[in-house]
Amino acid sequence: MAFSRLLIANRGEIAVRIQRAARELGLTTIQVHSAADAESLAVKMADVAIGIGPPPAAKSYLDVGAILRAAAETGAQAIHPGYGFLSENADFAEAVEAAGLVFVGPRPETIRTMGDKAAARAAAQQADVPVVPGSDGRVETLAHARIAAAEIGYPVMIKAAAGGGGRGIRVVESAQGLEGAFDQASAEAKAAFGDGGLYLEKFIARARHIEVQILGDGRDAIHCYERECSLQRRRQKVWEEAPSPALSPQARETLCASAVALAKSVGYRGAGTLEYLFDDATGEFYFIEMNTRIQVEHPVTEMVCGVDLVREMLRIAQGAPLAYKQSDIRLRGAAIEARINAENPALNFRPSPGKVTNYSPPGGPGVRFDTLLHSGCAISPFYDSLIGKLIVWDETRELALARMRRALGELVVEGIDTTAPMHQTLAADEAVGRGAFHTRWLEDWLTARAAS
């Protein structure tokens, strides 16, 4: 399984992040790119760059044939899918292995089981991990959905069975709204993941979204503690931190142990994340899904645990055993990540593509900025608007918040609008300072600010 030439089947900041880890391991990096990304930072950094198609993702980053042809032409021996695009596509992982290449991630059968949310629920139940009440597997038709929703009880959440990132999700308050939401969610899931399959869950209002980072080598698994991801807009995470301010030491231990049990039960290989809903009033938690890939928010875990998760993915893909025992993983301090998007929050988060005329990142102790930016770069309208992730660490959460405010004040991105000013306000908010929020808190906060 050893390899020396790695193809990165992604773009943007995660492609840059993977290249850095690969370089540290002495690997040659091969960067695929669409026509829109020909001058991107990832392309400039790579040892080898190769075009795979026009700007639309369906004709480039989602084109399995084009990616495999690029791998053959460049002599790649392994492929890292990053997050999004084909990262949770079991057919792609199978095609990579069928081509004689190493897929940097879980085995295809694991992706198929745990990447399908309905199948993952069943696996969690078999491992005695509590799950949110929901449908017994996929709901294939509207009639099936009506029966399942009546049994679960409204409100219900319709969710895409494949993929993640908040796409293919609708909350339905009553039977009257089910048909339209079902059709919309299925169409959105089909467009985003190539799979329009859906399942239903009971909608739990005012829950917290907490996830556990795990690493496995196919034989053993460990956790790297949890992340708090409750600050969301339209089911898209906006701000993440580690550890969660809501968990007691006992709750943390129970939650993380359940994640390891589930990962071990499926022989998990690589980095993965198990997501839970947590009721901090009762201390109850429910497994909702697994992301069989690296997460956007992985840096906050790296900052509090001192583990390079992407490097570990590459080591494990080369056949190495886990480099850590559970006793090696210790929490230290607090880390916060603010997702910086090319959007204008004052105009209902209108996308802001264009040329970056001036860029200066923040610095100083405990500050990290994972980004695709460089002065003069063009932000494309064809892809997700994420342009960078500002991560800070300090000894306590209070100090980390102060450091985030300072770092946001130093960040300069001119020529386009960004969400940095919103994060500056969030970082100074009294409720955020207390950690008193849930998954619907941010949308209520934004609505209140728009009305004031």
N, C-alpha and C positions, 0 to 999 in steps of 0.2 A: 504493500500500500504506500510505500515511500514515493514521494514525487518532488520535483524541483521546479516545475513550471505550472503556475496557477492562473487560470482564467477567471476573471471576475465578471459574473453575469449580472451586473447591476450598474448603477450610476450614482452621481451625487455624493453626499457626505459619507454614505456607507461604503462606497467604492474606495474612497480615499482612506477610510479607516481600515479596510481590509488590506489595502496595499501597504500601509505602514506596518501592520502585524506581520505580513508576509515577508517584507524586506528584512525585518529583524530576525526572521528564521532563515534568511539566505535564499529565499525563493525568487525566481523570476516572475514578474507580474505581467499579465496579458489583459489589457482592458478593452472590452467591447464597447462600442458606442453607436448611437444613432447619428444621423446627419446633424441633428440639432445640438449634439454634445461634442462635436469634433474638436472644439477649442476648450473643453472643460478642464478643470483642475485634475480630475482623475486621469484624463488622457495625457495631460502634460507630465504627470508623475510616473506613468507606467513605463516599463521597459519596452513593451510592445503594445501598440494600439491597432485595432482593426474595426472598420465599420461593418455594421450588420443590417442597415436598412434606413428607411426614412424616419422622420420624427415620431409618428404615432407609435405608441408602445406595442400595439398589436402587430406592427410590421417590423419591430426591432427587438425590444427587450422581452417580449412575450413570444417571439418566433423561435421555437425550439430548434427547428431545422437550421436556421441562420446561426444560432449560437453553436450548435454542434459542428457546423461547417467551419466556423471561425476557429474552434478548438483544433480541428484536424489540420487546418492550414497553418496554424502557429505552433503546432507541436505541444499543445497543452496536455498535461497529465491529470489535472484535477480542476474542478469547477466549484467556486464558492458562489452561492446564489444571493447572499446578502439577506435583505428583508423585502417584502412585497414581491411584485412581479411573479417569478416562477419558484420562489423560495419554498412554498408549501404545496407544490404540485408533484404528487407522487409519480405521475406519468413522466414528468421531466427527469426526476431522480432515476427512474428506471432506464430512461433513454440514455442518460449519462453513463450509467454502469454498463449498459448494453454496448456502448461505444468503447468500452475498455478504460473508462476514465473513473477517477475517484470523485464521488459527490461529497462535498464538505457539509455534512449534516446527517440527520437520521437515515436509517434504512428506509427504502420506499414503502415497505409494509407498515412501518411505524408512522410515517407521514400519512398514509392512507387511513390508518385507524385513528390517530390522535389529531390529525388535521381535519377530519370530518367530525364536527362538533357533536353530532348525534352518537357516533361510534365512540367518541371520547367519553361521553357521559356514561355509556355502558361499561367502558373500561374502568372508570372511576368508581362506579358502583361495585364492580367486582373486587376492587382494591379497598372497599369499605371507606371510600372518601365521600362525604356528603355532597349531594348535588341539588341544584335548584329544581323544584318540581317542574316537570316539562313533558313534552311528547315522548312517546316510546319510539325513538328513531325519527327518521325523516317524515315529513308530511308531504306526500306526493301530489295531492290535489286539494283544491279549495274545500271540497266536501270533507276530506280527511281533516283539514285544518279546523273546520267548524266543530267537528266532533271533539278533537283534542282540546280546543280552546274552552269548550263548554265543560269538559272534565277538569281542566286546570283551574278555571275561573279567571274572569277578567279583573284587572288589565293583564294582557299577555304581551310578550315580546317575540316578534318574528325575527329569526336570525338566519343568516346564510350558513349552510352546513359546511362550506369550504371557505378558506381565507379568513381575513380579519381586518383590522384597521377601521372598524366602525361601519364598514360598507355592508349593504344588504340587511339592514336592521330597521325595524319599525315597531313602535309601541302602539298597541291597539287597546282602546279603553272599553269598547263595547262590540257586540256582534255586528252592528251596522257598519263599522269601519274595517271589518276584516278583509272583505273582497279586494278593495282598492289597495290596501297595504300589502296584501299577499302578492298581488301582481307586481307592484312596484319593487318590493324586496327581491322577488325572484329575478326580475329584469336587471336590477342593479347588481345582484350577485353573479348573474350570467355574464354581464359586461366586465365585471372586475376580475372574476376568477375562472370564467369558462365553465361554471357549474351553477345552475340556478336552483339547486336543492336547498330546502329550508327545513327548520324545525322550530318548535315553540317552547318558550319558557315562561313561567310565572314572572311578572314584572314586579320587582321589589323596589319600591320608592325609597329614596334617602339612604341607599346602601353606599358603602365605600367600595372602591375597586382596588383590590390589593393582589399583587402577583408575586410568585416565588420563582427566583432564578435557579435552575438546576443545571448540572453538568453530569454527563454520563459517558462511559466508554463502551457501552453494550453489555458490560458485566456488572458494574457497580455504578452508583450514582450518589451525588452529594447535592446539598443546596448551598446557595450563597445569599441566604436570607431573602428578605422581601422588599418590594417597592410599593409605595403609595402612588396610585395613578387616578385619583378621584376627580381631579380638576380637568373636566372634559367639556368640549363643545361639540354638539351633534355626534356624540359617541367617539369623537377624536380626542386623544389625549393632548393636553396643552402644557402640562407642568407635572413633573414626577419627582419623587424624592425617596431616599432610603436612609434609615429605616422608616417605616410608617409611624407617625406620631400617635396612632390610635391603639397600637398593640401593646398589651402587657407582656412581660417576658414569658409567661405561661402560654398565652395565646399565640405568641410568635413561635414558640417551640412546637406546639400542636399543629399549627398551620404548615410550618416548614416540613415537619415529619410526614405529614400526609402527602405533600408534594413528592418527597423522596420515595415514599412507598409506591405511588402511582408510576413514577419514572422507572423504578426498578421492575415493576410488574410487566412493563412493556419492553424491557431491555433497551432503554433509551441510550442513544449515542449522539454526542455533541452537546451544544447549548440549546436549552429550551426553557420555556416559561409556562407555568401553570397559573391561570387567572381565577380569582375568587371574588365573590361578593361577600362583604363582611358587615355585620350589623354591630356597631360598637356599643349599642345600648344593651344588647343581649350577649355579645361575645360569640355569636354563632357565625360560621362561615360556610359557604357553598362553592364547590368547584363549578366553573362555567365553561372553560375551554382551555386548550393547550395550544400555544404557538410553537411549532416545531422548527424554530429558526432563531437567529439572533434578533433581539428587539431593538427598536429605535432607542429606548431608554436604558440600554445596558450600561452606559457610562456611570450612572449613579451607583450601581452595584460595584463596579470596578473601583470606584473611589472609596467606598466604605470597607471593601473586603481586600483590596490590593491584589486582585486576580485579573489578568488580561484575558477576558473571555474569548475574544476573537483568536488570539494566539493559541488558547487551549483547544478551540474548535479545529484549528489546523493540525495541531499535534495529535489529537485524537483521530482525525481523518487519516493520518499517516500510520495509524496502528498503535500509537503509544497509549499506555494505561493512564488513568487519572493521575495527575501530578500532585493531587491534594487528598488528604483524608478529611473527614468531616471536622475532626478536632483542630485541623489547621486553619479553618475558616472562622475568623473573628470579626465582629463588628467594631468599627472604630469611627467615631464622629458621626457627622450627618452630611449628606450630599443632596443637592437640588439641581434639577435640569429644567431649563426653560426652552421650549421649542420656538425657534425664531423662524417665522414664515413670511414669505413675500406677499403680504396681505395688508389691507387697511381696515383695522377694527372699527374705525369711525364710520366706514361706509359698508357696514354689514360684512366685513371681512372680504371685500372685493379683491380678487387676485391682482398682483402688481408686478407683472413681468416687465423686463426692460434691462437696460444696461446699468451696471453698478459703476458709478463715476468715482466713488471714493470709498475705501474700506480700511478700517483699522480695528483689529480685534482687541479685546481687553486682555490684561495680563496680571501678573502678581501671584502671590502664593495661593495655592488651592483653586486656581481658575483654569478651566479647559474649554476650548471652543472647537468643536468638531463641525467642519463646514466644507462647502463646495466653493466658497467665495474667494475671489481674488480681484483686485482692482481692474476694471475694464471688462469683467466677465458679463455675459448675457444670461439673464434668468428667463428660461424658456416657458412659454404658456402651455406646453404639451404635457407637463408632468406635475406631480405633487408639489405644492408650494414651499415645502420645507427647505430652507437654505442653510440652516445651522442649528446647533444645539449648544447652548451656553450651560456649562456644568460648573458648579462650585462645591468645595468641601471645606468644612471647618470642624472644630472639636465638638460643637453643639449646634442644634438646629437654629437657635437664636443667632449665633454667630454666622452660620451659613446664610441666613436670610440677609443679614447686614452685608455680607460679602457679595451676595447676588445683586443687591441694590447698587453697590459700588461698581461691580463689573458691568451691569447693564448701562450705567452712566458713562462708562468708557467706550462701549461698543459704538462704532461709527459705520453706518451703511447708508450711503447717499446714492440718489438716482432712482431708487424704488422705495415704496412704502414697506414697512415691516411691523411685526407685532411686538417689537421690543418695548415701545412705550406702554402697552397694555401690561406687559410683565412687570415693568417698573411700578405701576400702580398696584398690581397684585401683590408684589413683594412687600409693599408697605401697608397692605390691608390688615386690619386688626383680626378678622376672623381667620385669615390665612396664617397670621402669626400664632394664633392659638391652635391651628390645625383643625378648626371646627368647620369641616366641609364634607360634602358627599358628592355623588356623581351628577346631581342636578344643580348643585350650588352655583357653579360658574355661569350657567345659562341664566339663572335668576339674577345673579350679580350683574351680568351684562345688560339684561333687560331693565333693571333698576337704574343703571347708569345712563342708558339711552333715553330713559324717560325724565331724567333729572335736568 
